[in-house]
């Protein structure tokens, strides 16, 4: 039986739209306006350093510690910080577990985690257990158990965890979110998204650099080829769903009045990675004998509680231009990312004819972009890196739940193992867990409601 305190917590969380904290001390007593947010970083390779750079642009952030087992990553990051004229942070580089010693420090408010996927959950859980905000890169989890581990750690400790899904802040998808909330598309019925990105020159290289040279991976690979490619050997499913699914989840109010109920997935044959190895290294290259399990194109269909369908495409093995393939379909219109087209019934000038989205982008530009467009110009990935790290920092300053929370991290990332299970079972339907434990029915939207975060 629940205690009155626990009942009151659930009631309050439902009304505010976010589980604040079972132990709410971390979410009280906001920092003074002039106080600096003290950040630490676990993983300062390429992605981690991009977050460090964004932090260095801010006068309200102090970098107190960094952790990475690679000496080169530490030295390059320290050079960045020195060049920016900032105080040198403490460094922790003794093996893969060095971050645990770092988390004992009492001068850390939040930790940004940008490491290989299999480390995300152990590091995020350790961060929450240390009483600090966790900001974890995508995908947040690899297994279904890990998604539950994240949720359980938050509900036990009260320390927030934010998945750093930068595409949620892409200017066009935020404008579409704005239009959806204004009723421009009518009632939403369908969404399409994915991760269609030729990563062959990321998954393989010569062990020294990236950029389309070599056919090595694993122990002989450099950068992401050192760890990421092995997932394509071992797994067949949507390995990277959150870039597309995150924005769509906000469009459809997932975890806040709606939820994913079940999915089914299928994969094509696997050909692209083997061909790339042969093309770059020759038919006699040792990696030409590797059996890559990941199908070249993985298609996943999701059913939502409110009756919408979502299709997600994962394709990182084929020669193709980059596209996340967004599509928003409602009873009164449609927007498509590819070719940036829109059609709104009764609004577009010609029936059954597309028109450019640009004028709508200008008219319905989200308040976040209107307020911060000039500042965001320095950020990576077209400005979205600025917004996602800013949201993490501002949440810490205000001692509030982040706008993309642990429940989002859990369910968006869980699509990977669930899609693997569906494919392994002949595309059978797989139930998607309710990580909110029923709170989705009364939770209210929290993302992108204002020009703050």
C-alpha positions in Angstrom: 0.0 0.0 0.0 1.3 3.4 -0.9 2.0 5.9 1.9 0.3 9.3 1.8 3.7 10.9 0.9 4.0 8.6 -2.1 0.4 9.2 -3.2 0.9 12.9 -3.0 4.1 12.6 -5.1 2.3 10.8 -7.9 -0.6 13.3 -7.8 1.8 16.2 -8.0 3.9 14.6 -10.8 0.7 14.0 -12.8 -0.4 17.6 -12.5 3.0 19.1 -13.4 3.6 16.6 -16.2 6.9 15.4 -14.9 8.0 13.2 -12.0 9.9 15.7 -10.0 11.7 13.4 -7.5 10.9 11.0 -4.8 13.7 12.6 -2.9 13.2 16.1 -4.2 16.2 18.0 -2.6 18.1 18.1 -5.9 15.1 19.9 -7.5 14.7 22.6 -4.9 16.6 25.8 -4.1 17.4 27.0 -7.5 20.9 28.5 -8.0 21.2 32.3 -7.7 21.1 34.0 -11.1 24.8 34.7 -11.0 25.9 31.3 -9.9 27.9 29.1 -12.2 26.8 25.6 -13.2 29.6 23.2 -12.5 29.8 20.6 -15.2 31.9 17.4 -15.6 32.3 15.4 -18.7 32.7 11.6 -19.1 34.0 10.9 -22.6 35.8 13.7 -24.4 36.3 12.2 -27.8 34.9 14.0 -30.8 31.3 14.2 -29.5 32.3 15.0 -26.0 34.6 17.8 -27.1 31.8 19.3 -29.1 29.8 19.6 -25.8 32.8 21.0 -24.0 33.1 23.6 -26.7 29.5 24.6 -26.2 30.1 24.9 -22.5 33.1 27.1 -23.0 30.9 29.6 -24.9 28.9 30.1 -21.7 30.0 32.5 -18.9 27.6 30.7 -16.5 29.4 27.3 -16.7 32.5 26.1 -15.0 34.1 22.8 -16.1 35.4 21.2 -13.0 36.4 17.7 -14.2 36.8 15.5 -17.2 37.2 11.8 -17.5 38.4 9.6 -20.5 40.7 6.6 -20.6 42.3 7.9 -23.8 45.3 10.3 -23.1 44.9 11.9 -26.5 41.3 12.8 -25.7 42.3 14.3 -22.4 45.1 16.4 -23.9 43.1 17.7 -26.8 40.3 18.8 -24.4 42.7 20.4 -22.0 44.2 22.4 -24.9 40.7 23.6 -25.8 40.0 24.7 -22.3 43.4 26.5 -22.0 42.8 28.3 -25.3 39.5 29.6 -24.0 41.3 31.0 -21.0 39.4 28.9 -18.5 40.7 27.2 -15.4 42.1 23.8 -15.9 39.7 21.0 -14.7 40.7 18.0 -12.8 41.3 15.0 -15.0 40.5 11.3 -14.5 42.1 8.9 -17.1 43.0 5.7 -15.3 41.1 3.1 -17.3 37.4 2.7 -18.1 36.3 3.1 -14.5 38.1 6.4 -13.8 34.8 8.2 -13.9 33.7 6.6 -10.6 36.4 8.5 -8.7 35.5 11.7 -10.4 31.8 11.3 -9.3 32.9 11.5 -5.7 33.7 15.2 -6.1 31.3 17.7 -4.4 32.0 20.5 -7.0 29.9 18.9 -9.8 26.3 19.8 -10.5 25.8 17.9 -13.8 27.6 15.3 -15.8 27.6 15.1 -19.7 28.1 11.5 -20.9 29.4 11.0 -24.4 30.9 7.5 -24.6 30.3 4.3 -26.5 26.7 3.2 -26.1 27.4 0.2 -23.7 28.8 2.7 -21.1 25.8 5.1 -21.1 23.7 3.4 -18.5 26.4 2.4 -16.0 27.7 6.0 -16.1 24.3 7.6 -16.0 23.2 5.4 -13.1 26.4 6.1 -11.2 25.9 9.8 -11.8 22.4 9.8 -10.4 23.5 7.7 -7.4 26.1 10.4 -6.8 23.3 13.0 -6.6 24.1 14.8 -9.8 22.2 15.6 -13.0 23.0 13.1 -15.8 23.0 14.2 -19.4 23.5 11.2 -21.6 24.1 11.0 -25.3 22.0 9.0 -27.7 21.0 6.2 -27.7 20.7 6.2 -24.0 20.4 2.4 -23.6 21.2 -0.7 -25.5 19.0 -3.4 -23.8 15.5 -3.3 -22.4 16.9 -3.9 -18.9 19.0 -0.8 -19.2 16.0 1.3 -19.9 14.4 0.0 -16.7 17.7 0.6 -14.9 17.6 4.3 -15.9 14.0 4.7 -14.7 14.6 2.8 -11.5 17.7 4.8 -10.7 15.8 8.1 -11.2 12.9 7.0 -9.1 15.2 5.8 -6.3 17.6 8.8 -6.2 15.5 11.7 -7.5 18.5 12.8 -9.6 17.2 13.8 -13.1 18.5 12.2 -16.3 18.2 13.9 -19.7 18.8 12.2 -23.0 20.7 14.7 -25.1 18.7 14.3 -28.3 19.7 17.4 -30.2 17.4 16.7 -33.2 14.4 17.6 -31.0 15.7 21.2 -31.4 16.0 21.2 -35.2 14.5 24.4 -36.4 12.0 22.8 -38.9 10.8 20.1 -36.6 10.2 22.7 -33.8 8.2 24.8 -36.3 6.2 21.7 -37.2 5.6 21.1 -33.5 4.4 24.7 -33.1 2.0 24.2 -36.0 0.7 20.9 -34.7 0.0 22.6 -31.3 -1.8 25.4 -33.1 -4.0 22.8 -34.9 -2.6 23.5 -38.4 -2.5 19.8 -39.3 -5.8 18.9 -37.7 -5.7 15.7 -35.7 -2.4 13.8 -36.1 -2.7 10.3 -37.6 0.7 9.3 -38.8 4.4 10.2 -38.6 7.5 9.0 -40.5 11.1 9.3 -39.4 14.4 7.5 -39.3 18.1 7.6 -39.4 19.2 7.3 -43.1 22.9 8.2 -43.0 25.7 6.5 -44.9 28.1 5.6 -42.0 30.3 3.2 -43.9 33.3 5.6 -43.7 32.6 5.9 -39.9 32.3 2.2 -39.4 35.6 1.5 -41.2 38.9 3.3 -41.6 42.7 2.7 -41.7 43.1 2.8 -38.0 44.6 6.3 -38.1 42.0 8.6 -39.4 38.4 8.8 -40.8 37.3 9.9 -44.2 36.7 6.9 -46.5 40.1 5.2 -46.2 40.6 1.6 -45.1 38.4 -1.3 -44.1 39.4 -1.8 -40.4 37.2 -1.8 -37.4 37.4 -3.1 -33.8 40.8 -3.3 -32.2 42.4 -2.0 -35.5 39.8 0.8 -36.0 40.0 4.4 -35.2 37.4 6.6 -33.4 33.9 5.1 -33.7 35.1 2.3 -35.8 36.8 1.0 -32.7 33.4 0.2 -31.0 30.4 1.1 -33.1 30.9 -1.3 -36.0 30.7 -4.3 -33.7 27.0 -3.6 -33.1 26.5 -4.1 -36.9 28.2 -7.5 -36.5 26.2 -8.7 -33.5 22.8 -7.1 -33.9 20.0 -6.8 -36.4 17.5 -4.1 -35.6 17.1 -0.3 -35.5 20.3 0.5 -33.7 19.9 4.3 -33.6 16.2 5.3 -33.4 16.2 8.5 -31.2 17.2 11.1 -33.8 14.0 10.5 -35.7 11.8 9.3 -32.9 12.5 12.0 -30.4 10.9 14.9 -32.4 8.0 12.6 -33.4 7.4 11.6 -29.8 6.9 15.3 -29.0 4.6 15.8 -31.9 2.4 13.0 -30.6 2.7 13.7 -26.9 4.3 10.4 -26.0 4.5 9.8 -22.3 2.2 12.8 -21.8 -1.3 11.8 -22.8 -0.2 9.1 -25.3 2.2 6.2 -25.4 3.8 3.6 -27.7 1.9 0.3 -27.3 3.6 -2.2 -29.6 5.9 -2.5 -32.7 6.8 -4.8 -35.5 10.1 -4.7 -37.4 11.7 -6.3 -40.5 15.2 -6.1 -42.0 16.5 -6.5 -45.5 19.5 -8.7 -46.3 22.9 -7.5 -45.2 25.1 -6.5 -48.2 26.4 -2.9 -47.9 29.1 -3.4 -45.2 30.6 -6.5 -46.9 30.7 -4.7 -50.2 32.3 -1.7 -48.7 35.1 -3.9 -47.1 35.7 -5.5 -50.5 35.7 -2.2 -52.3 38.2 -0.6 -49.8 40.3 -3.6 -48.8 39.9 -6.2 -51.4 38.2 -9.6 -51.4 41.1 -11.1 -49.4 40.9 -8.6 -46.6 40.2 -10.5 -43.3 37.1 -8.4 -42.7 35.6 -9.6 -46.0 34.9 -12.8 -44.1 32.9 -11.1 -41.3 29.2 -11.9 -41.2 27.5 -8.6 -40.6 24.2 -9.3 -39.0 22.6 -5.8 -39.4 20.3 -5.6 -42.4 20.9 -2.7 -44.8 17.5 -1.2 -44.3 15.5 -1.9 -41.1 11.8 -0.8 -41.0 9.9 -0.5 -37.8 6.2 0.3 -37.3 4.9 1.6 -34.0 1.3 1.7 -32.8 0.3 4.5 -30.4 -2.4 4.4 -27.7 -4.3 7.3 -29.3 -4.4 5.5 -32.7 -1.5 7.0 -34.6 1.1 5.0 -36.5 4.8 5.7 -36.8 7.3 4.3 -39.3 11.0 4.4 -38.6 13.7 3.6 -41.2 17.2 2.8 -40.1 19.8 2.7 -43.0 23.5 3.3 -42.2 25.0 0.7 -44.7 23.9 2.1 -48.0 25.2 4.8 -50.4 22.7 7.6 -50.0 22.4 11.3 -49.0 21.6 12.1 -45.3 18.0 12.3 -44.3 15.9 11.7 -41.2 12.9 11.3 -43.4 10.5 13.2 -41.3 6.8 13.3 -42.2 3.9 14.7 -40.2 0.4 13.7 -41.4 -2.8 14.9 -39.9 -6.4 15.2 -41.0 -5.8 18.6 -42.5 -2.4 18.4 -44.0 1.1 17.0 -44.4 4.7 18.1 -44.1 7.7 16.2 -45.5 11.3 16.8 -44.6 12.7 15.6 -47.9 12.4 18.5 -50.4 10.9 20.5 -47.5 7.3 20.4 -48.7 3.9 21.0 -47.1 0.3 20.8 -48.1 -2.5 22.1 -45.9 -6.1 21.5 -47.1 -7.9 24.8 -47.6 -4.7 26.8 -47.0 -2.3 25.7 -49.7 -3.1 27.6 -53.0 -3.7 24.6 -55.2 -5.5 21.3 -54.2 -3.3 18.2 -54.4 -0.2 20.3 -55.0 2.9 20.7 -52.7 4.2 24.1 -51.8 7.5 25.2 -50.2 7.7 25.0 -46.4 10.0 28.1 -46.1 7.2 30.6 -45.6 5.6 28.5 -42.9 9.0 28.1 -41.3 9.2 31.8 -41.0 5.6 32.3 -39.8 5.6 29.5 -37.2 9.2 29.6 -36.2 9.4 28.3 -32.6 10.0 30.9 -29.9 13.2 29.1 -28.9 14.7 29.8 -32.3 13.4 33.3 -32.4 15.0 34.1 -29.1 18.4 32.4 -29.6 19.0 32.2 -33.3 22.1 34.4 -33.2 23.7 32.6 -30.3 23.0 29.2 -31.8 25.0 30.1 -34.9 28.2 29.0 -33.2 26.9 25.5 -32.4 27.3 22.3 -34.2 24.7 20.4 -36.3 23.1 23.6 -37.5 22.6 25.1 -34.1 20.8 22.3 -32.4 23.8 21.4 -30.2 23.5 24.8 -28.5 19.9 24.2 -27.6 20.2 20.7 -26.2 23.1 21.5 -23.9 21.4 24.8 -22.9 18.3 22.9 -21.8 20.5 20.7 -19.6 22.3 23.6 -18.1 19.2 25.7 -17.5 17.4 22.7 -15.9 20.3 22.5 -13.4 20.3 26.2 -12.7 16.5 26.2 -12.0 16.6 22.8 -10.2 13.8 21.6 -12.4 13.2 18.4 -14.3 14.7 18.6 -17.8 12.3 19.0 -20.8 13.5 15.6 -22.2 13.5 13.3 -19.3 14.4 9.8 -18.1 11.1 8.3 -19.4 11.8 9.7 -22.8 15.3 8.2 -22.7 14.0 4.8 -21.7 11.2 4.4 -24.2 12.9 6.0 -27.3 16.0 3.9 -26.8 14.1 0.7 -26.0 13.0 0.6 -29.7 16.4 -0.9 -30.5 16.2 -4.1 -28.5 12.5 -4.4 -29.1 13.0 -4.2 -32.9 15.7 -6.8 -32.6 13.3 -9.1 -30.8 10.6 -8.6 -33.5 13.0 -9.3 -36.4 14.4 -12.4 -34.6 10.8 -13.6 -34.2 9.8 -13.2 -37.9 8.5 -9.6 -37.5 6.2 -10.6 -34.7 4.4 -7.8 -32.8 6.3 -6.8 -29.6 4.7 -5.0 -26.6 6.4 -1.7 -25.7 6.7 -1.3 -21.9 5.1 1.7 -20.2 8.1 3.1 -18.4 5.9 5.8 -16.8 3.9 3.1 -14.9 0.6 4.7 -16.0 1.6 8.3 -15.4 1.4 9.0 -19.2 -2.4 9.1 -18.8 -2.3 12.4 -16.8 1.2 13.8 -17.5 1.2 17.0 -19.5 3.6 18.1 -22.2 6.7 19.8 -20.9 8.9 20.2 -24.0 9.2 23.3 -26.1 6.3 25.2 -24.4 8.2 28.5 -24.1 11.3 30.3 -25.4 13.3 29.1 -22.4 13.9 25.3 -23.0 
